[in-house]
Amino acid sequence: MPTTRRDLLKLGSLAAAGAMVPALTVAPAGAAAIPKAARPLKILILGGTGFTGPFQVAYALARGHEVTIFNRGKRPSPEWPGKVEQLLGDRNTGDLKSLEGREWDVCLDNPTSLPFWVRDAGKVLAGKVGHYLFISTISVYADASKAGIEESAAVAQYEGKDAMAETQESLRADIGRLYGPLKALSEIEARKQFGDRVTIVRPGYIVGPRDDTDRFTYWPRRIAQGGEVLVPGDGLDPLQILDGRDLGEWMIRLAEAGTTGDFNACGPDYTLSMDALVHGCHAVSGGRVSFTHVPAAFLEQQEVGLPIWVPREGSPYSGYGAVSNAKAIAAGLAFRPLATTVADLLDWYRALPAERQAEVRAGITREREAEVLAAWKAKQGD
């Protein structure tokens, strides 16, 4: 059973709100110092303590920018590598008073999934920020079945009664139907409120340290455990992942350059197959492991889904593995090596409490994996 739009959404941006707080690093040990930006900016980050926000903050500080974050103050913040102003409020209730009477060069909007959040921010910030950058999603696209989706492709249409009346509760209750259309309407509202000084960033799977969903983590974690690993499909299905640090840092560079427009934030800059992923994880973790491919049709019969994988054909989501990222790369999106992402993710994960590491938040248990493998081998022997 391939990953569905519901899986992608439910375990994507919304789930990032539950990220644990790890040590916060921007550059790897021994790397050259991050150079200062040509011009320091006053940056407002809506969110800032979830998955990618802390990487934006750390990189912005390293580049010499002045950073303000706005959130409810419900989650602990990392130990920032510099001075960060925190403003409190609640976009669910329309409490944006702490933003009133202030001006910033740039606003980065990380957590918005509801159009009224953008509308309310616009009422307070329009004319007070020079550039608005909005994190959207590739799930805005109406047709995700084909490879090569470009930014100009048609987006999903909202079919509810009143988009501005939708809440986080109604979204969670029907996330598979509402998430993409509401994100698309949020993009439209952003342009309505902030004019042509808008950047829309549409990520696919965001991975790496601080990803508390276990979608991508399932693979390096499972492979590091060793033994026989179930690999969905024939190993040739493409998939796309983007390290949260690469996304966060790129958004700061977009802000520095004043770049506007729509961009698919997907990676890497080569075709990454399922086999390349599992062998890449094994190259980092080492140990005794073997891989057994199981066809998509059999997995569907077994009602088994494996995270971040979709078959390259025959699924309404087949295009999620091969979205066009040419425009984003031309605008400076860069990617750290897969091995770096895997190694850093494993280090972060292994530093979590033992009870958290014992959870399986995505993928299947070892017991279920063994059952499916045994069933597949028995079928082969029929």
HUDA-V942493 format. One line per field, one symbol per residue. ss: DSSP state (H for helix, E for strand, C for the rest). phi: phi as a letter, one per 40 degrees, with the letter a starting at -180 (. if undefined). psi: psi as a letter, one per 40 degrees, with the letter a starting at -180 (. if undefined). A space follows every 50 residues. Layout:
# HUDA-V942493
ss->???
phi->???
psi->???
This chain:
# HUDA-V942493
ss->CCCCHHHHHHCCCCHHHHCCCCCCCCCCCCCCCCCCCCCCCEEEEECCCC CCHHHHHHHHHHCCCEEEEEECCCCCCCCCCCCEEEEECECCCCECHHHC CCCEEEEEECCCCCHHHHHHHHHHHCCCEEEEEEECCHHHECCCCCCCCC CCCCECCCCCCCHHHCCHHHHHHCHHHHHHHHHHHHHHHHHHHHCCCEEE EEECEEECCCCCCCCCHHHHHHHHHCEEEEEECCCCCEECEEEHHHHHHH HHHHHHHCCCEEEEECCCCCCEEHHHHHHHHHHHHCCCEEEEEECHHHHH HCCCCCCCCCCCCCCCCHHHHCCCCHHHHHCCCCCCCHHHHHHHHHHHHH CCCHHHHCCCCCCCCHHHHHHHHHHHHHHHHC
phi->.ccbddcdccccdcccccccbccbbbbcdgccccccccbcbcbbbchgbc ccdccccccccccgccbbbbacgcbccccccicbcbbbaaccbgcbdccc gbbbcabbbcccbbdcccdcccccbdgbbcabbbcbacccccbbcbcgdb ccccbcbcbccaccccbccccccacccccdcccccccccccccbgccbbb bbcbccbhdgcccgccddcccccccggcbcbcgcgcccabbbcdcccccc cccccccgcbhbaccbaccacccccccccccccccggcabbbcbddcccc ccfbbbcgcbccagbcbdcccaccbdccccchcbbccdcccccccccccc ccddcccccbcagbccccdccccccccccccc
psi->hihiddddddebddddeeiihaihidiiheiiihiiidhiihhhhhbeeb cdddddddddddeeihhhihaefdiiiigifahhhhhiahddeegfdeei eiiidihhhdehehddddddddddeheeiehhhhhbieeehdheeiifhi deiiiihheadhdeeiiddddddfdddddddddddddddddddeaefhhh hgibhhiaiehedecddddddddddaahhhhiaeeehiihihhddddddd ddddddefhiahhhgiiafihhiddddddddddddaihiihhhhiddddd defhhhiehiieieieedeeefihedddddeehihiidddddddddddde eiiddddeigeiaiiddddddddddddddde.
